[in-house]
């Protein structure tokens, strides 16, 4: 790895195993301090919200959850926790959840007398709007902090896969097709009929149906690539994907 900026994950390239988060962590150990921090900060920016959601589901308010999320990543970066992480011990999702739990139960949380963060430089997280985002989530008193973490983690992956897919279509001059077809991928009943959407695009219904099928396939490929970037072995990807999709589909009361 020759740059502080890690290669993009979830590129969706067919047959390619993407750069994993673990490989970024391992490569960062051989970089100089600023470059290593920049590489690891990129991972923190991707996964801050599942941490925030976990803390909020423990009954903490927005400002405390915001402070704790910032402090956690500052501690991970400054305490060289990533350097001691071992990919063979599990998935990247599990590593971050465990780090969060340990952080919240650590004696450091109870003993610090300084401003939260212990004087550490806050991790540069795009945390603005977190309170509004959390407030928009379905209310479920029975959702555990761990389940909320997994659900937020899965939704982050889906959003990145969709964003990458939209850019892919727009780059090929098919932005309008993506905008029309994407509404039908989730079959939530909010989209226009396929016949109406096809007519508006000047397509016949069969061609539109084929376009929906292709978009779903590309979304599956991109989502699988996102998941593969968080596991150690390719064989773990299918099980991880099933776990995360179950987290999204879990009934919300």
Protein Blocks (a to p, Z undefined) as FASTA:
>chain_A
ZZfbdcdehklpghiacddfklmmmmmmmpcfklmmmmmmmmmmmmmmmmmmmmmmnopa
fklmmmmmmmmmmmmmmnommmmpcfklocfklmmmmmmmmmmmpmklmmpcbdehihpa
cddddfehklmmmmmpccdfklcfklmmmmmmmmmmmmmmmmmmmmmmmmnopmmmmmmm
mmmmnonopaccfklmmmmnopafklmmmmmmmmmmmmmmmmmmmmmmmcmblklmmmmm
mmmmmmmmpccZZ
